[in-house]
Amino acid sequence: MTSSRKNKTLLIDKEAASALELVKCGLLKPLTGLMSKKEKESILKTGLIDGNTFPLPFILAPSGKKNEEVIKSLVVGEELTILCEDKEFATLIVEETFKTDPNRRTKYIYGTDDLSHPGVKKTIKRLGSWAVNGEYKLLNTNNNQNFKNRDIISSAKKMINAKHTTALIMAANPLHRSNERLIRQTMDTTDLLVIFLLKPYNNQNLDYDIRKEALEFFINNFLQKNRVVVVPLENSYVFAGYNELIINAIVTKNYGCDRLTISRDHIGLGIFYDENANKSIIDNLVGIDIEIKLESEYVYCNECTTLVGKNTCPHGQHHQISYHANSILELLELGLLPPTILVRKEISAFILSKLFPNRFRNLEKLYSTILPVAGLLEEHTESDFYLELMKLYQTTSLT
């Protein structure tokens, strides 16, 4: 419902709303609210809040001429209504307004303000030049998925009396064999695994529901499903750039996890050599009480003829197949079945049936004429057809 109040209104998008919700749910502690100008400058100098690591200023400065005019007109103590998608989202009691530099903010997130960087180009359009600070209140917390997710994780921990709960953050875009290996490796050393499935604000991925259903199929059929929980993690600008890993650690800790597993090829890891040892951004975290474990990047080696850790395989890169999700997804988007060493055949069949619904003009005829059948009248789905077709691809007696 559009606001009927006499308050001035500020317009924000779903991405900003998601970030504001994370704070109110306590998932970004030690951050507890919007920052003032003084607090913003302090975080830029120290990277700390009350002695605990926090990587970036958290301010509300949405773009748009109307938003800028509203913020510049606000006075201390005034109540402001925040709208998201034309609906009342929150109210805020104004404490301060101040000018801010969108380029500087973007550079702090990504390490650059070069517009040729896709993240910079996308984010800078969302940032305005004026910020408002104050205590804000969400108007509808009943539908807040973050609260529900925290309850789901808590219930799962109690059900199996988990002593250790490990977080794994992935896109599964699509779910491939390397993802599966990482999941299994993580489960070997924990009681409960929480997979935070990324839910971005763009269409450059498989639909979230497709990725979630594929992941749940794998869990339900090939893992001890009472030991795995899948929850969405809205991948907003807060998680962007080289601060991503720090925010991941903060959020998963606040969700109730005491461990976080990441792959060594994680883009936010930033490994460097110092004092005769390999170090990373992990070594600079202060006050975030979560154990972070680095797992090897997995590849398929045609000499080992299996999935191996990149740092344990003795054969060179010319023998190794890397699991580049974008390349695998391109095959699927072209309607091709990826080899089973890349993606489990059931997952490929499911995804193709979703990407190309009603692809075949006469599925039953096609099924009966080129595939072996039991002679019984049965209904077949497109997913069934892809699975049977994969079996034919794997037939080798004539080769």
Secondary structure, 3 states (H helix, E strand, C coil): CCCCCCCEEEEECHHHHHHHHHHHCCCCCCCCCCCCHHHHHHHHHHCEECCEECCCCCCEEECCHHHHHHHHHCCCCCEEEEEECCEEEEEEEEEEEEECCHHHHHHHHHCCCCCCCHHHHHHHCCEEEEEEEEEEEECCCCCCHHHHHHHHHHHHHHHHCCCCEEEEEECCCCCCHHHHHHHHHHHCCCCEEEEEEEECCCCCCCCHHHHHHHHHHHHHHHCCHHHEEEEEEECCHHHCHHHHHHHHHHHHHHCCCCEEEEECCCCCCCCEEECCEEECHHHHCCCCCCEEEEECCEEEECCCCEEEECCCCCCCHHHEEECCHHHHHHHHHCCCCCCCCCCCHHHHHHHHHHHCCCCCCCHHHHHHHHCCCCCCCCCCCHHHHHHHHHHHHCCCCCC
